[in-house]
Amino acid sequence: MTEPNSALIADRYRLVERIGQGGMGRVWRGVDQQLFGREVAIKEILFPAGLDDRDRATLLSRFLGEARAAVTLSHPGIITIHDVVEHRGAPVIVMEFVRGQSLAAAIREQGRLPVRRVAAIGSAVLDALAEAHGAGIVHRDIKPDNVLLTKDRVVLTDFGIAHLADATTRLSHSGMVIGTPQYMPPEQLEGKRPTPANDLWALGATLYHAVEGHPPFEAEGLHALAVAVFTRPHRPPAHAGPLTPVLDALLTKDPQRRAGAAEAAELLASALRSSGPRGAVAGATTEPATLEPEPEPDAAPGPAPAPGPAPAPGSDSASGSGETPGSGGTAGSGGVPASGGVAAPDPVPAPDAETGRVPGAARPEAVPPSAPPVPTPTAWDPASTTGGGPRRPAPDLPTVGAAPVPEAEDLYSLGGKDRRTGGAAASDRRTLTRRAAVMGVAAATLAAGSVLTWTLTRDDPHGGSGGSGGAAGGGPAATPATVVIGVDAPLSGDLSSFGLGMRNSADLAARTANRTRHVPGVTFEIKALDDEATPAKGRPNATEFIADEKVLGVVGPLNSGVARTMVEPLAEANLVNVSPANTDPLLTLGPDWAAGTKSRPHRTYFRTIATDVDQGPFAARYLHGEAGKRKVLVVDDGSAYGSGLSSAFRAEFTKLGGSVVGTERVDPAESDFTDLAAKVRSSGADAVYFGGYYTLAGPLSQQLKEAGVDIPLMGGDGIYDQQYLTANPRAEGDLATNIGAPAEVLAGGGAFLTEYRQAGYPEPAGWYGPYAYDATWAVIEAVKSVAAANGGTLPEDARARMPKAVAALEFDGVTGRVAFDRYGDTADRRVSVYAVKGGRWTLVKSGPRTP
């Protein structure tokens, strides 16, 4: 909505907070005041700028069609529509409010899932599909992002492109394909009329992804992907076990031979029977809905230091672990097509006003927990894992963010002239068979939307030239040169709020360097590629940066999972990489770091933020020192992230003279902690330290307090999340660490935020913006050093000289002193402690990792 305050919609629905945004719609949490304050999800349609009346009418029709289709369905596995109203000329759908984690987020956070759990999820989704198909509705976009896991339900979300099979008017015209290519059957890629068989293939691809950790078809570019779907069998599953028969049956290319719902149900039941003892509900480990970013707070009055090394206003920095738990799901996260119809993407969480983090999102690094991700009042925004990141509490009142960045997916036009090759390409295609032609054109159009490449040319607000066209600067001896700084970040999808802030902050650094002529004779440009927070995008993006000879450094990525796919090719090409958000220690300390053997794997990789290694010891010092706790029981969830935190905590707490009175490990599928609460009570512990994510920590904290164990629970940034507070009414007094420090407590933070706002970027800088700003300045300073050592001009082997130049850097940046140790980690590693006070995460301490 556009209400600056908590206004009523249709005189009964009050907005509380924005919880998601996608290409098609904005979603709010609200309350129905006529039904005793029942929580509801409220979705409004978003129209892209520049639409003509015809396109607007098409989008409106599509939105209303979604509502009419979904309102006919009544099933526990399908989001319930309560109402459809009009508000200020726009349609609004009021839906059931469901807290949970998307299957995509669960995969990012935990890696491939157990066979039994995937089979249970598949059975639940199949049951929901049977209900929809029986009503003549084809979903058309089944994928992990649209499967929502709650504590006791598996819910199919987003019928935004659902199709009434018997409708006489189709909203998707002939030649248009709606869906997500990795989960689309061949007949859907060909643009044929949708049938229930489409959804069954997509279900098979979704279950394959969940149990194997990757989609059944992967290729470099969407052209190759389309060819693979049409012509090649899917990769034989390696981990599916008893699920293999159902995957093979659902991923049959011929829809006439593909398994139907009844056969699939029987195969799934057989897989459940043969996959071991009955476990918890399929969606037991869930991540609640994510929130959206709030406006950046005004900088504190008073003088501020200049940003980075440039003689310009200062910088600001907030810190986070670089990971956020997956985009939590709330009902109805649709999206508005960018130009005439794009399949509705899931909502994108919003970053917190103070930290720029998105609450309720998976830690950006939670790809496998051994390896992510995705913010709000005085609180913060957690974000760090091997694939996900913490989130921030939501503000008291909803605020309106900038117009959403359209997501590049879902709508592909089959047929028509290839704009890149003109008539020649069209002529060549006429010689192809019908299917080959469809494949070729689909591939071309898919490829066009697969990667977003940004060359920022925004004019500098202070009169200088933009990052891609600013003043070259330089004295007579300088040879004009253009240096490109690559930025790899999620520019679309659940974690785009982080990625866009990173990209903008890098652009601000480049523009400042150009305006001040910081490197004589050199103009800096930013080239940003979208990795969608998906590891599969990392290597192709690295390859593209490597191929551009003007790229002398890469800033990013956000997720450690993505970084692991990029560091090797970048190192082989001598291309320096400075990340503002990765927190996995393995990236700098090597695979045996936990055993005490450190080795730097890649000399080209650096980062400007602290790591997960720093959280446990910092928490131990706080609990033992400031909080005065002497006896702690330590619990973890068995993930690499959780066990790493708990191990480091135990070592430091014992070193300080504290006593670890017990250690426990919980199953991620658990929800009843009665026995554990009894153990904590009998142990005499005066605090509990939890290594893991808020999805388990929240229920554990609540059940401890309900059992009379009134002691604080403390964890890492995996629990620093708005949903920890939302789902846990007994959270008061609990504690969490977060990697880094809020911009407002750093010397350059206020000035950075001021500069960022003045530059006019529509998205908040976010938690990682200041760290991205300093990472970009590290590349800029290294370029300056290389040029200076070569008589003022860049040598032909400038790229190869960059890693050594970055390693030798030391300058005052937004986040503090920017310098790197011998492993490539930042020398100034800060951690913050937040406490739950008055129902909000509140900063209580921030400082260096060591006393």
TALIN-V125582 format. One record per run of one state. SS is the DSSP state (@ for helix, = for strand, . for the rest). FROM is the first residue (numbers start at 1). TO is the last residue. If there is no record, write none. Layout:
ss: [SS SS]
from: [FROM FROM]
to: [TO TO]
This chain:
ss: [. = . = . = @ . = . @ . = . = . = . = @ . @ . = . @ = . = . = . = . @ . @ . @ . @ . @ . @ . = . = . = . = . = . = . = . = . = . = . = . @ . @ . = . = . @ . = . @ . = . @ . = . @ . @ . = . @ . = . @ . = . @ . = . @ . = . @ . = . @ . @ . @ . @ . = . = . = . = . = .]
from: [1 8 10 13 22 24 33 36 38 46 53 72 78 79 81 88 90 97 100 103 111 115 135 137 139 144 147 150 154 157 163 165 176 179 181 184 186 190 196 213 222 232 241 251 261 274 306 307 313 314 324 326 328 330 335 336 351 352 358 359 362 363 364 366 387 390 411 414 422 430 434 451 453 456 481 490 496 517 522 531 535 548 551 557 560 573 576 580 586 590 593 596 605 608 613 627 631 637 640 656 659 666 674 684 687 692 694 707 712 716 722 727 735 740 743 746 749 760 766 789 798 808 810 814 816 821 826 827 830 838 840 849]
to: [7 9 12 21 23 32 35 37 45 52 71 77 78 80 87 89 96 99 102 110 114 134 136 138 143 146 149 153 156 162 164 175 178 180 183 185 189 195 212 221 231 240 250 260 273 305 306 312 313 323 325 327 329 334 335 350 351 357 358 361 362 363 365 386 389 410 413 421 429 433 450 452 455 480 489 495 516 521 530 534 547 550 556 559 572 575 579 585 589 592 595 604 607 612 626 630 636 639 655 658 665 673 683 686 691 693 706 711 715 721 726 734 739 742 745 748 759 765 788 797 807 809 813 815 820 825 826 829 837 839 848 851]
